[in-house]
Amino acid sequence: MAEPVAPLPLLPGAVGLTHLKVYDTVAPADGLPGGSAHLHLTCTEAYYVTAGHGEVQTLSAAEGFRTLPLEPGGVVWFAPGVVHRLVNRGGLEIFVVMQNAGLPEAGDFVLAFPPEILADPTRYFEAASLAAGGEVYTRTDASARYRRDLAIEGFVHWRARYEEAGPAGLDDLYRAAAALIQPKVTGWRSVWERGPRTAAVETGRQLDALAEGDRDHLTAGRTASLPPPGPDRRLGMCGTLGLYLPEGEITS
């Protein structure tokens, strides 16, 4: 009988990790090539650029519209509520580091569609073309491009609303986003409890032990590794995704 395979330990802080090749097709709404505009509700996300050039455009109640350049070796990150959209100026590839065990691509996102679509859950989920489990992935290039184009159309709208009304111009976006994800929150809590909270509690336990002179946990330390993503990539919101861990899962 084969020996049971031990679960992988959590990545540091129970983060998720994905390799992203950003779409290079042009969105009709503003003529720029790149990915879909979207926001996360509970997760901070970081981009570490490994190849190519471009920028990330962001829109938030706290900062308004910003454009941050992306070049190899650079890192950009943003908190929940920041609408972000990648622009590919040539060969842009990124490692995406995601809080909460990869939750951003397992459900914690809302595409910045125009208001009439965000206000109608049926229309929203049809346009979002999500995988059966609610993940970001879609099956066809056509559906990936359609939702990207619609999200950029919405991004143009929400940017104009901010310019007209300031932070209040994004109230309807945030209200609709919170309503769309509300049914998913219980499932997200389970991911958080098994991942980031477990990691933080374990650190507290180790600190308590060390304060008492107990170093037994050091004898249990071991090494883990993950192979590079395979050739089969998934169609995500911002480009094709090479997965290191199934998003939303903390063991393998």
C-alpha positions as CSV (number, residue, x, y, z in Angstrom):
1,M,0.0,0.0,0.0
2,A,1.3,3.4,-0.9
3,E,2.3,5.7,1.9
4,P,-0.2,8.5,2.4
5,V,0.9,11.9,1.0
6,A,1.2,14.5,3.7
7,P,-0.6,17.8,3.1
8,L,1.6,20.7,2.0
9,P,2.3,23.2,4.7
10,L,0.8,26.6,4.2
11,L,2.6,29.2,2.1
12,P,3.9,32.0,4.3
13,G,1.0,33.7,5.9
14,A,-1.4,31.4,4.0
15,V,-1.2,33.4,0.8
16,G,-2.2,32.2,-2.6
17,L,0.2,32.5,-5.6
18,T,-0.6,32.6,-9.4
19,H,1.4,33.3,-12.5
20,L,-0.4,35.7,-14.8
21,K,0.2,36.4,-18.5
22,V,-1.8,39.6,-19.1
23,Y,-4.2,39.7,-22.1
24,D,-2.9,41.8,-25.0
25,T,-6.1,42.3,-26.9
26,V,-7.7,45.8,-27.0
27,A,-10.8,46.8,-25.0
28,P,-13.1,48.9,-27.3
29,A,-14.2,51.3,-24.5
30,D,-10.8,53.0,-24.3
31,G,-8.5,51.3,-26.8
32,L,-6.1,49.9,-24.3
33,P,-4.9,46.3,-24.2
34,G,-5.1,44.3,-21.0
35,G,-7.4,42.7,-18.4
36,S,-10.7,43.2,-16.7
37,A,-11.4,46.0,-14.1
38,H,-12.5,44.5,-10.8
39,L,-12.2,44.8,-7.1
40,H,-11.9,42.5,-4.1
41,L,-14.0,42.7,-0.9
42,T,-11.8,41.2,1.8
43,C,-8.3,40.6,0.3
44,T,-5.2,42.6,-0.4
45,E,-3.5,41.6,-3.6
46,A,0.1,42.2,-4.8
47,Y,1.6,42.2,-8.3
48,Y,5.3,41.3,-8.7
49,V,6.3,41.9,-12.3
50,T,8.6,39.3,-13.9
51,A,8.6,40.3,-17.6
52,G,7.3,43.0,-20.0
53,H,5.9,46.4,-19.3
54,G,2.6,48.1,-18.6
55,E,0.7,49.7,-15.9
56,V,-2.1,49.1,-13.4
57,Q,-4.9,51.7,-13.4
58,T,-6.7,52.0,-10.1
59,L,-9.9,53.7,-8.9
60,S,-10.9,54.1,-5.2
61,A,-12.9,56.3,-3.0
62,A,-9.8,57.2,-1.0
63,E,-7.5,58.0,-3.9
64,G,-9.6,58.5,-7.1
65,F,-8.0,57.4,-10.4
66,R,-4.3,56.5,-10.4
67,T,-1.9,54.9,-12.9
68,L,1.1,53.0,-11.6
69,P,3.9,51.8,-14.0
70,L,4.8,48.2,-14.0
71,E,8.3,47.0,-14.9
72,P,10.3,43.9,-14.1
73,G,11.2,43.7,-10.5
74,G,8.5,46.2,-9.4
75,V,5.8,45.4,-6.9
76,V,2.4,47.0,-6.5
77,W,-0.4,46.1,-4.1
78,F,-3.8,47.3,-3.2
79,A,-6.4,46.9,-0.5
80,P,-10.0,45.8,-0.7
81,G,-12.2,48.3,-2.5
82,V,-9.6,49.4,-5.0
83,V,-10.8,48.8,-8.6
84,H,-7.8,47.7,-10.6
85,R,-7.2,47.2,-14.3
86,L,-4.0,45.9,-15.9
87,V,-2.7,47.5,-19.2
88,N,-0.3,45.4,-21.2
89,R,2.3,47.5,-23.1
90,G,4.2,44.4,-24.2
91,G,4.8,40.9,-22.8
92,L,3.5,41.7,-19.3
93,E,3.8,38.8,-16.9
94,I,3.2,38.9,-13.2
95,F,3.2,36.8,-10.1
96,V,0.0,37.6,-8.2
97,V,0.3,37.1,-4.4
98,M,-3.1,37.0,-2.8
99,Q,-4.2,37.2,0.8
100,N,-6.4,34.5,2.3
101,A,-5.3,31.4,0.5
102,G,-5.9,32.7,-3.0
103,L,-9.5,33.7,-2.2
104,P,-9.5,36.6,-4.8
105,E,-9.7,34.0,-7.6
106,A,-12.0,31.6,-5.8
107,G,-14.8,34.1,-5.3
108,D,-13.6,37.4,-3.7
109,F,-14.0,39.6,-6.7
110,V,-16.6,41.7,-8.4
111,L,-16.2,42.8,-12.0
112,A,-16.7,46.6,-12.4
113,F,-19.5,46.2,-14.9
114,P,-21.9,49.1,-15.8
115,P,-24.4,49.9,-13.1
116,E,-27.5,48.3,-14.8
117,I,-25.7,44.9,-14.9
118,L,-24.3,45.1,-11.3
119,A,-27.8,45.9,-10.0
120,D,-29.2,42.6,-11.5
121,P,-27.5,39.5,-10.1
122,T,-28.8,37.3,-12.9
123,R,-27.4,39.6,-15.6
124,Y,-24.2,40.0,-13.6
125,F,-23.4,36.3,-13.3
126,E,-24.4,35.6,-16.9
127,A,-22.0,38.3,-18.1
128,A,-19.2,37.2,-15.6
129,S,-19.2,33.7,-17.2
130,L,-17.8,32.1,-14.0
131,A,-16.7,28.5,-13.5
132,A,-19.3,26.2,-12.0
133,G,-17.8,26.7,-8.5
134,G,-17.9,30.5,-8.8
135,E,-14.2,30.8,-9.6
136,V,-12.9,33.4,-12.0
137,Y,-12.1,31.0,-14.8
138,T,-14.1,30.8,-18.0
139,R,-14.0,28.3,-20.7
140,T,-13.8,30.2,-24.0
141,D,-11.7,33.1,-25.4
142,A,-15.0,34.8,-26.5
143,S,-16.5,34.8,-23.0
144,A,-13.2,36.0,-21.5
145,R,-13.0,38.9,-24.0
146,Y,-16.7,39.8,-23.6
147,R,-16.6,40.2,-19.8
148,R,-13.3,42.1,-20.1
149,D,-14.8,44.5,-22.6
150,L,-17.9,45.0,-20.4
151,A,-15.7,45.5,-17.3
152,I,-13.7,48.2,-19.1
153,E,-16.9,49.9,-20.3
154,G,-18.0,49.9,-16.6
155,F,-14.6,51.2,-15.5
156,V,-14.9,54.2,-17.8
157,H,-18.3,54.8,-16.3
158,W,-17.2,54.6,-12.7
159,R,-14.2,56.8,-13.3
160,A,-16.5,59.4,-14.8
161,R,-18.8,59.1,-11.8
162,Y,-15.9,59.7,-9.4
163,E,-14.8,62.8,-11.4
164,E,-18.4,64.1,-11.2
165,A,-19.2,63.3,-7.6
166,G,-16.0,62.4,-5.8
167,P,-16.0,59.4,-3.4
168,A,-19.8,59.3,-3.4
169,G,-19.7,58.5,-7.1
170,L,-18.5,55.0,-6.2
171,D,-21.3,54.3,-3.6
172,D,-23.5,52.4,-6.0
173,L,-20.5,50.3,-7.1
174,Y,-19.6,49.3,-3.6
175,R,-23.2,48.7,-2.6
176,A,-23.8,46.4,-5.6
177,A,-20.6,44.6,-5.0
178,A,-21.4,43.9,-1.4
179,A,-24.8,42.6,-2.3
180,L,-23.5,40.3,-5.0
181,I,-21.0,38.6,-2.8
182,Q,-23.1,38.3,0.4
183,P,-24.2,34.7,-0.2
184,K,-20.6,33.6,-0.5
185,V,-19.3,35.0,2.8
186,T,-19.9,31.9,4.8
187,G,-17.7,29.9,2.5
188,W,-15.0,32.5,2.5
189,R,-15.0,32.4,6.3
190,S,-14.2,28.7,6.2
191,V,-11.2,29.4,3.9
192,W,-10.0,32.1,6.2
193,E,-10.4,29.9,9.3
194,R,-8.5,27.0,7.8
195,G,-5.8,29.2,6.3
196,P,-4.7,32.7,7.6
197,R,-6.3,32.4,11.0
198,T,-4.8,29.0,11.6
199,A,-1.4,30.3,10.6
200,A,-1.7,33.3,12.9
201,V,-2.8,31.2,15.8
202,E,0.1,28.8,15.3
203,T,2.5,31.7,15.4
204,G,1.0,32.8,18.7
205,R,1.3,29.3,20.1
206,Q,5.0,29.2,19.1
207,L,5.6,32.6,20.7
208,D,4.0,31.3,23.9
209,A,6.2,28.2,23.8
210,L,9.4,30.1,23.3
211,A,8.6,32.5,26.1
212,E,8.4,29.4,28.3
213,G,11.7,28.0,26.9
214,D,9.9,25.3,24.9
215,R,11.4,24.8,21.5
216,D,9.8,21.4,20.6
217,H,8.1,22.8,17.5
218,L,11.4,23.3,15.8
219,T,11.9,19.6,15.5
220,A,8.8,19.3,13.3
221,G,10.0,21.8,10.7
222,R,10.2,20.5,7.1
223,T,10.6,21.7,3.5
224,A,8.1,21.9,0.7
225,S,8.2,22.9,-2.9
226,L,5.8,23.3,-5.8
227,P,6.6,22.7,-9.5
228,P,6.2,25.4,-12.1
229,P,2.7,25.7,-13.5
230,G,2.1,23.4,-16.4
231,P,1.3,24.3,-20.0
232,D,-2.5,24.1,-19.5
233,R,-3.4,27.6,-18.4
234,R,-6.9,29.0,-17.4
235,L,-8.7,32.0,-18.8
236,G,-8.9,34.5,-15.9
237,M,-10.1,38.0,-15.6
238,C,-6.8,39.7,-16.5
239,G,-5.0,37.1,-18.6
240,T,-4.1,33.4,-18.6
241,L,-3.4,31.9,-15.3
242,G,-0.7,29.3,-14.3
243,L,-1.7,27.9,-10.9
244,Y,0.6,26.9,-8.1
245,L,-2.2,25.9,-5.8
246,P,-5.9,25.5,-6.6
247,E,-7.3,28.8,-5.6
248,G,-9.2,28.7,-2.3
249,E,-7.4,25.5,-1.2
250,I,-4.7,25.5,1.3
251,T,-3.4,21.9,1.1
252,S,-2.6,19.5,-1.8
